[in-house]
Amino acid sequence: MTAKKIITVFGATGRQGGGMARAVLADPDSGFTVRAVTRHPDSAPARELARLGAEVVRADLDDEASLGPAFEHAYGAFLVTNFWEHMSAEREKTQADTLSKAAAHAGIQHAIWSTLEDTRECIPLDDDRMPTLQGSYKVPHFDAKAEADRYFTEEGVPTTFLRTTFYWENLLGAFAPQRADDGVVELVFPMGDKRLAGMAADDIGRTALEIFKRDTDLIAATVSIAGEFLSLPEMAAALTESLGETVRYRPLTPDAFRELGFPGADEAGNMFQYYADCEDRFTHARDLDAVRALNPALQDFRTWLAAHTDELRLAWK
């Protein structure tokens, strides 16, 4: 019997890494096994991955020495960083650089780097439609990842650059619908009638697994993914239909959204403004038929809603 190839999955207890780990563990015929990397191997999510068959190891992106054992004897790696944990573009770039060096040193044969567009290609730094943040970025968590792409190329890591997008699980947390003073549930976003490219986080992992299954075919390629393009009024209508309760869309201007004052409001306001102002550019980069050819189980918004109805109701109660 041929031994299964190890895929080292960073952020394995988070949304993207967790989706990647579960996709591999749910496909015993894939030829791969999971090494789940987390800072907290004793946490409930980590223990659940171990129960499902993952090897769980501790490593920290801010501790370079901890990465070597995480990559040891691995064939592939799913690499992701979490800007929202610290909200520093420079720290995110440093973490990506550390990952690239460790992956190169270990001789990883195929890495998938979860990345995003450089928003400054659409909205330059001297464009005053939105403020410049952290000195030299428009949307730091996009731009930092885009800048970090070159680290993997320079280190000679065989890499597929997986450009992701807003995932609908955000509606269960930071961007959950809120009940207004009049009792009606509202989606509050600064996007006017423009379409948001969204997807289920689990589909990031499922699509990544299919990329690994294609061996070297997509090394050096940029694969841009989404599940569906919907305007916020369309999303509100789908929520209303699914939940049996009126959900309305309350659009704000980007400036008003940035002024809401929650941690990262300026970053999020810029992000949504980028999605809106650069809608055609962003959606045209994502061929949904091509994504579905990679991942035939790709979910649309209503499919995702059907599986998360109870969680959504809890999110705004």
N, C-alpha and C positions, 0 to 999 in steps of 0.2 A: 504494500500500500504506500502510495506517495504521500509524504508528510505535507500537511497544509502550510501554505506560506503565511508568515506573520505580517499583519498590517498593524502598525503602531498608530493608535488613534489618540490625538491630543484633544483636550476638552471633552473627554468621554462622558462626563456627567452633565455636560451642558446640552444646549439644543442641537447644535450642528454635530459635534463629536458624538453625542448620544445617539443621534439618528444614524450616523455612520456605523457605530458599534452594533446597534440593534439590527441594521440591515445585513451585516455580515453574519451575526449570530442566528438570524432567522433563515439563512440560506446555507444549509449544511453541504450543498453540492457546489458551492462557489470556489472551493479550493483554497479558501483563506480562513485564518483564525485571527482573533482580536487580542491585541495587547492594549488594554485600556489605561490611559495615562491620566492621573488626577493628583491634585495636591492632597486630597483627603480620601485615601483608600478605605477608611473605616466608615465613610458616610453611607447612608441608606442607598443612594443611587449606585455607588460603587459596589456595594454588597449585592445588589440586584444584578448588575452586570456579571459579577463573579458567579452567581447562581445560574445565569444563562449560559455560562461557559467561557467567559472572558478571563484572560490573565490580567489581573489588576496590579499596576505598579505606581509608585509615587514618583513624581517629578514636578519641577517648578520652572516655568519659563524664565524666571528671574535668577535661577540657580543653574548656571551652565554645566557644572559638574554633575548635576542630577540627570542630565539628558542622555549621557552615554549609555547607561544600562537600559533606558527606555527604547533605544534604537537597536540594541545588540541583537544580531542575527535576524533582524526584520528584513523582509523583502520590500515592503511599501510603508508609506506613512500618510496619514491624513492630518494636515497641519492647519491649525486655526488659532487665532489670538482673540482676546476679548477686550476690546477698547472700553466698553461700558463699565468694566470693573474698576478702572482707574482714570479713564477719560484723558489720557495723554498720548498724543500722536507719536511723540519721540520715544516713549516707553514701548509702544506697540512696535515701532520700527526696530528698536533694540531687540525685542523678543523675537521678531521675525529673523533678524540677522543671526541671532544665536541658534535658532532652529535650522537655518540654512547651513551653517557651519557644522553643526552636530550631524545633520543628515548626510552631508558630504563626507565627513570623517567616517561615518558608519558604512558608507557605500550603499546607501539606499538606492534600489533599482527603479523605484517609481514613487514619486511624491505627488500628492494633490494638495495644492496650496489654496485655501479658501480666501479669495481676494475680492476686490471691487474696482470700479472705475476710478480714474483720476478726474474729479469733478472740475478741476481747473481747465481741462480741455474744452469744456462747454461754457464755464463761467470763470473767466480769468481773474487773477488776484486784483486787478485794477477795475474790475466790474463792480460798481457799487450797488447792484441789485441786492446783494447780501453782504453782511460783514465778513471780513477776514478774521479767522480764529487762530489762536495759538501761534500767531506771527506770520504763518505762510501757508495756511490752508483755508479752503472754503468749507469742506465737510471733512474734518480731520480723520474720522475713522474710515472714510473712503480713500482719501488721498494718501494716508500713511500706508495702507495696504498696497495701493498701486505703486508707490515708491519702493516698497519692499519686494516687489516682483523681481527686480534686478538682482537681489541678493542670491536667489536660487539659481539664476542663470550664471552669475559670476562665479559661484561656487561649483558649477558643473553638476548640480543636482538634476536628474531627469524628472522634470516637473510638468504636470498639467495644471494650468491656471484656471481655477473654477470660480468664475464670477457669479456671486450669489445675489440676493436681493432681500427686500423686506419679507420676513416670514410672519404668517398669520398668527402664530403663537404670541406675537407681541400684543395681540388683542386680549390676551389672558393676563397681561402684566402691565408694562409701562404705558401702553397705549390702549388700555381697556376702555370700552364704552363707559360713560358715566351717567348716572341718573341726575337730570337737571332739577331745578327748584320746583318745576311744575309736574315732576314725576315721570317725565318722558326720558327714555334712554337716548343718549346722544353719542355720536361719533364726532370728535372735535379734531379736525385736521386742517392744515393750511394748504389745500390743494385745489380749490375751486372745483371745476368739473373735469380736471385732468385725470388720466388713468394711473393707478398705482400698480406696479408689477409686483405681485406677491406670490408666495408659495408656502407649502407646508414644510416645516423644518425637517421632518423625516424624509421628504423627497430629496433634500440635499444629500443625505446619506445614501439613499437608494441610487441616485444618479451617480454619485461618486463610486459606489461599488461597481456599477456597470462600466465605468471608465477603467477601473482596475482590471475588470474581466477582459477588456480589450487589449490587454498586455501593453505593448509599446505604441499602439496606434495613435494615441492622443498625447504622447509626450511632446512637450514644447507647444502644444495647442492651448488656446484660450477658449474655454467653453463657458458661455454665458447662459444662465438658466433662470427660469421662472415657471410658475404653474398656470397663471392667468393674469390678464390685464383688466382691471376693473376700476371704474370711477368710484369715488366715495358714495355718491347717491346710489349706485348699483350695489355696493357693499351693504349699505344701510337697508336697501330693499331685500337683499338676500337674508340678512340677519332678521328682519321683520318676519319674513316667510318661515324661516327655520325655527324661530323662537316663539312665534305666536304672540309677539308683543311689538308694538311700534318702536322702531329705532330710526331716529332721524339724523341727518348729517347737518352739523353746524360748522360751516366753513369759517375759518379765521384768515386774516392776512398773515403772511409769514412774520411780519414785525410783531403783530399781536401775539402770535404763538411763541415767539422768542421771549416775549415779556411775561409769560406765564410764571416764570421764576423757579420752576422745579430744576433739580440738578441736571445739567445737560440740555436745558431748553433751547439755548442758542444753537447747539450742535444739531438737535432734532429739527428745529425750525429750518436750518439751512438744508438738512437732508431732504425734508419734504419739499422745500422750494426747488431743490435740484430735481427731484423726481418730477415735479410739475413743469418747471421751465425747460427741462431737457427731456420731456416725455418721449418725443419721437426718436431721439437718438438712443435713449435707454431701452425702449421697447423693441426697436428695430434690431438691436444687437442680440435679442433673445427670440430665437425661432422656436416657438412652442411645439411645432411638429417635430423638429429635430430633437428637442428635449424629450418628447414623448417616445421617439424612436429609441433613445437611450434607456428611458425609464417608462415602460408601457403602463405602469401603475400610477403615473403622475396624477395628482389630485387637483381638481378645480376647487374653487372656494366653497361651493355648496357641499361637495363631498367632505371637505375638511370640517365644515360646520356641523354636518350630521354626526360626526364623531366627537364633537366638543361642545355640544349644546349645554350640558349640565355645568361644565367648567365656565362657560361664558356667563351663565346666569349667576354663578357664584361671584364672578369678577366684579359685577356692578351692584350686588346686594349690600 
